């Protein structure tokens, strides 16, 4: 069932979202300062490409507050806009009964888009 959901997801917009994440990640990696943000964009792209069956979990906490600082920068640089996009797509998909699983997946992606640092995809 997960494979079928992923195939339908890719056909109806998942591939376009993943390509956008990958292109944004490559653009961010042009500068040395943007590499951590590009890596997080790639992480979001991987999840956007094949989301059903994958899980998001917190990494082991590391000393210091680098993850918090990077999440705050991410939020103001582009995380809020990604979050709004996924939120709107989630609401749009949840209007129909058939689209509810895909709407839930957009809500899950929205949650990760707000603070991707310190989390991993399993």
N, C-alpha and C positions, 0 to 999 in steps of 0.2 A: 504494500500500500504506500510505503514511503517513496518507493521508486516511481510509482505512478504519479503521486503528488509532485515530486520533483520534476518529472517530465512536463506535466501540465504547467507548473510554475515557470519553467524555462521558456515554454512556448508562448505563454501569455504575459511576458514582461520581465521575467527574471534575468534573461540573458542581457537585455538592454540595461537593466540596473547594474548588473555585474560589470558590463563593459564600461559604464560610466565610472564606477568605483575604481576599476583598473586604470583607466586613463587619468583620473584624478590622482591616483597614487603615483603613476609615472611622472606626472607633472610636478607633484610635490617633491619627488626624489631628485629633481634636477639640482636643487640646492642642498647643501649639507645640512642646513638647519631643518629642512622639510622632510628629511629621511624618516624620522620617527612617525610623523603624521602620514607619510606615504605608506609605511608599513601597516598602520592601522586602517588606512583606506583599502589596502589589499586584503586585510583580514575581513573587513566588511564585504568586499567583493566575493571572496570565497564563500562566505555564508549566504550571500545573495544569489550565488550561482546554484547551490545545491543545499537548501536550508532544511528540508524535512529529514529528520533523523539525526541532526547534529545538535549538540548541546553547548551552551555557553556557561562557563564556570569561572570563578575567581581564581587568579593565580595566588600562590603563596605570597603573603605580604613581605615586601622588601623593606629594609631600613630606610628611613628618610621619607620625604613626601613628594618624590618625583612624579609618581602616578597622579597624585592630586593636582599638582601644578600643570602637568601635561593635559589632563582632562579639562581643566579650566581654560587653558589656551585653545584646546580643540573645540570646546563649546562656543567660544566667541569667534573663532576663525571660520567655522563652517558647520559645526555639530548641530546648532540650532536649526539651520536650514535643512539639513538632512533629516532631522527629527520631524520637522513640520511636514516634509514631503512624505515620509513613511506614515505619519499620522493621518494625513489626508487620504493616501492610498488605502490605508487600513479601514477607514470609515467608508470609503467608496466601495471596497470589496464586501464589507459587512452588510451592505444594503440588501444583497441577495443571499439566500440560504446557501447556494452553491459556493459563493465566494467567501464564506465565513472562515474556512481554514487558511485561505490566502490573506485575509484581513488580519487574522491572528498572527500570521508570520510577519506581516508588515509592522504590527505592534511590537513584536519581538525584536525586529531589526531596529525599530525606533529606539527601544530601550538601550540597545548596544550603541547606537549612533550618538547618544548623549555622552557616554563615558566609556570609550573603548579601551583605554589604557588600564592595565591590571586585570584584564580578562582574556581568556583563551577559548578557542573553539575546539570541541572534542567530537 
